[in-house]
Amino acid sequence: MDRERNNNLATRGWQVLRFNTAEVRERPVEYCVSKVAETINRLKGLDDTTGVPVRYDPDDPLGPQQLGLFDREI
């Protein structure tokens, strides 16, 4: 089930990060938050007005597109 959900998210442009209980409880800021921030930056950042991750396709005539959890199309 997790693999299927991860694959579905990946095909829609999402990057799935997994953290175990110890990481979340013992190193939430220095490890978990830093990994999330690194991933957002590597994927071209957040929308300046909404703070939502954006997908960047240089060939898309509409430019960067906001990612949505319930988007059905890429």
C-alpha positions in Angstrom: 0.0 0.0 0.0 2.8 2.5 0.9 4.7 1.7 -2.3 1.6 2.2 -4.4 0.8 5.5 -2.7 4.4 6.7 -3.1 4.4 5.7 -6.8 1.1 7.6 -7.3 2.6 10.7 -5.6 5.8 10.5 -7.6 4.0 10.4 -10.9 2.3 13.6 -9.9 5.6 15.3 -9.1 5.8 14.8 -5.4 8.9 13.8 -3.6 8.1 11.4 -0.7 10.3 11.7 2.4 10.1 9.1 5.2 11.2 9.6 8.8 11.2 7.1 11.6 9.9 7.7 15.1 13.3 8.3 16.6 14.2 10.9 13.9 10.9 12.8 14.5 11.1 12.7 18.3 14.9 13.1 18.8 16.0 15.3 15.8 12.9 17.0 14.4 14.6 20.3 13.5 18.2 19.4 12.7 17.3 16.3 10.6 13.6 16.2 9.5 13.0 19.9 8.9 16.4 20.3 7.3 15.7 17.4 4.9 12.3 18.9 4.0 13.9 22.3 3.3 16.7 20.8 1.3 14.2 18.9 -0.9 12.0 22.0 -1.4 15.0 24.0 -2.5 16.3 21.2 -4.8 12.9 21.1 -6.4 13.0 24.8 -7.1 11.4 26.2 -4.0 8.0 27.4 -2.8 5.5 29.7 -4.4 6.3 33.2 -3.1 2.7 34.1 -2.3 1.2 30.8 -1.0 4.3 29.0 0.4 3.2 25.9 -1.6 5.8 23.8 -3.4 5.9 24.5 -7.1 6.8 22.3 -10.0 9.0 23.9 -12.6 8.9 22.8 -16.2 10.9 25.2 -18.4 9.0 24.1 -21.5 5.6 24.8 -20.0 4.2 28.0 -21.5 2.4 28.7 -18.2 5.6 28.6 -16.2 5.9 27.1 -12.7 2.7 25.4 -11.6 1.5 24.9 -8.0 1.4 21.3 -6.8 -1.8 20.2 -5.1 -2.4 17.2 -3.0 -5.5 16.3 -4.9 -4.4 17.1 -8.5 -5.5 14.5 -10.9 -3.4 15.6 -13.9 0.3 16.4 -14.2 
